[in-house]
Amino acid sequence: MTSRPEHLPERLALLSDVQAAEFLSARLLEGKDDVPSIALNKVAEPLAGDDARQELHRVRVLIDDALGKFRAERPTAADAWLAPRLHETLRLTRREAAEKGFWTYLALGVAPDYVVWRHLPEPKADGSRVRVARDRFVGPHYKQSFARLWWAAELFRDGADYRPVVVACGNQDMLNSALRLDVVDHRPTAQALVRLLERGTVRTGREVNALTPAVNAAAATLMYDIVAPDVERDGEALRDWIAGAGSALPSSWNGLPEGPEEERVPEGAVRLLVDHFEELFADAPVRGRTSEQPE
């Protein structure tokens, strides 16, 4: 199995898709080879400045904690634990998080062992080869191993409260489908989806995969940001949170960290959308659901 890189620099960097292609060998994707970290860091572009958020060991320690905690469990169980802690450790702006090369470096330069452990499929009964999908290293934000967790935490947190993130990331179908939807950028919509999971209105993958396209399609005619408005975002809270990165303690194994002290999502807006989404779900085609089954 791919192991922890032996030679890690002090600071994070950027890695382009072209540069990454050189290191994405078939044997790495099969979990049989390590990344040649010295060679990789010769071509990676160091991040400018001396921001505490760029210290590589902060992220690597978190990854080691995740592996230590979940190595003996199903890898999917790590998502709900790691997502809020990765978000709180990195303390990125959305503009910074949109830099694809940052996530590529994190996957290949910092924690390829984690990516392989988390995403390598179970061995096939016929003994044929299994590989990690390349997009777990270099894919879009809803596929890439670490970008998907950061964006899930960013979109599903309720101000400083990461509890909704744990709920959303605890359901792989919600995590995989919701991040593809532009509408989830509307905070009341994101929180309403979480409420439906908490209530048990949607449970199975089929139900989630029926709900999310229905919610997305309805947004074309019902403007959620108009009927269920959010509060105006306060950039000062995010700036203060980022400025505190240097003095922040490592994330706890047990208690959740806290995000930026932004105002919470308006409860009335969430309740309105929960009611509306329940109606949408009642009419949504769920594969395997019959009219006799309770909705």
Secondary structure in CASP SS format (residue, H / E / C, confidence):
PFRMAT SS
TARGET T0000
AUTHOR 0000-0000-0000
METHOD secondary structure of the structure
MODEL  1
M C 1.00
T C 1.00
S C 1.00
R C 1.00
P C 1.00
E C 1.00
H C 1.00
L C 1.00
P C 1.00
E C 1.00
R E 1.00
L C 1.00
A E 1.00
L E 1.00
L C 1.00
S C 1.00
D H 1.00
V H 1.00
Q H 1.00
A H 1.00
A H 1.00
E C 1.00
F C 1.00
L C 1.00
S C 1.00
A H 1.00
R H 1.00
L H 1.00
L H 1.00
E C 1.00
G C 1.00
K C 1.00
D C 1.00
D C 1.00
V C 1.00
P C 1.00
S H 1.00
I H 1.00
A H 1.00
L H 1.00
N H 1.00
K H 1.00
V H 1.00
A C 1.00
E E 1.00
P E 1.00
L C 1.00
A C 1.00
G C 1.00
D C 1.00
D C 1.00
A H 1.00
R H 1.00
Q H 1.00
E E 1.00
L H 1.00
H H 1.00
R H 1.00
V H 1.00
R H 1.00
V H 1.00
L H 1.00
I H 1.00
D H 1.00
D H 1.00
A H 1.00
L H 1.00
G H 1.00
K H 1.00
F H 1.00
R C 1.00
A C 1.00
E C 1.00
R C 1.00
P H 1.00
T H 1.00
A H 1.00
A H 1.00
D H 1.00
A H 1.00
W H 1.00
L H 1.00
A H 1.00
P H 1.00
R H 1.00
L H 1.00
H H 1.00
E H 1.00
T H 1.00
L H 1.00
R C 1.00
L C 1.00
T C 1.00
R H 1.00
R H 1.00
E H 1.00
A H 1.00
A C 1.00
E C 1.00
K H 1.00
G H 1.00
F H 1.00
W H 1.00
T H 1.00
Y H 1.00
L H 1.00
A H 1.00
L H 1.00
G H 1.00
V H 1.00
A C 1.00
P H 1.00
D H 1.00
Y H 1.00
V H 1.00
V H 1.00
W H 1.00
R H 1.00
H H 1.00
L C 1.00
P C 1.00
E C 1.00
P C 1.00
K C 1.00
A C 1.00
D C 1.00
G C 1.00
S C 1.00
R C 1.00
V C 1.00
R C 1.00
V C 1.00
A C 1.00
R C 1.00
D H 1.00
R H 1.00
F H 1.00
V H 1.00
G C 1.00
P C 1.00
H C 1.00
Y C 1.00
K C 1.00
Q C 1.00
S C 1.00
F C 1.00
A H 1.00
R H 1.00
L H 1.00
W H 1.00
W H 1.00
A H 1.00
A H 1.00
E H 1.00
L H 1.00
F H 1.00
R C 1.00
D E 1.00
G C 1.00
A C 1.00
D E 1.00
Y C 1.00
R H 1.00
P H 1.00
V H 1.00
V H 1.00
V H 1.00
A H 1.00
C H 1.00
G C 1.00
N C 1.00
Q H 1.00
D H 1.00
M H 1.00
L H 1.00
N H 1.00
S H 1.00
A H 1.00
L C 1.00
R C 1.00
L C 1.00
D H 1.00
V H 1.00
V H 1.00
D H 1.00
H C 1.00
R H 1.00
P H 1.00
T H 1.00
A H 1.00
Q H 1.00
A H 1.00
L H 1.00
V H 1.00
R H 1.00
L H 1.00
L H 1.00
E H 1.00
R H 1.00
G C 1.00
T C 1.00
V C 1.00
R C 1.00
T C 1.00
G H 1.00
R H 1.00
E H 1.00
V H 1.00
N H 1.00
A H 1.00
L H 1.00
T H 1.00
P H 1.00
A H 1.00
V H 1.00
N H 1.00
A H 1.00
A H 1.00
A C 1.00
A C 1.00
T C 1.00
L C 1.00
M C 1.00
Y H 1.00
D H 1.00
I H 1.00
V H 1.00
A C 1.00
P C 1.00
D C 1.00
V C 1.00
E C 1.00
R C 1.00
D C 1.00
G H 1.00
E H 1.00
A H 1.00
L H 1.00
R H 1.00
D H 1.00
W H 1.00
I H 1.00
A H 1.00
G H 1.00
A H 1.00
G H 1.00
S H 1.00
A C 1.00
L C 1.00
P C 1.00
S C 1.00
S C 1.00
W C 1.00
N C 1.00
G C 1.00
L C 1.00
P C 1.00
E C 1.00
G C 1.00
P C 1.00
E C 1.00
E C 1.00
E C 1.00
R C 1.00
V C 1.00
P C 1.00
E H 1.00
G H 1.00
A H 1.00
V H 1.00
R H 1.00
L H 1.00
L H 1.00
V H 1.00
D H 1.00
H H 1.00
F H 1.00
E H 1.00
E H 1.00
L H 1.00
F H 1.00
A H 1.00
D H 1.00
A C 1.00
P C 1.00
V C 1.00
R C 1.00
G C 1.00
R C 1.00
T C 1.00
S C 1.00
E C 1.00
Q C 1.00
P C 1.00
E C 1.00
END
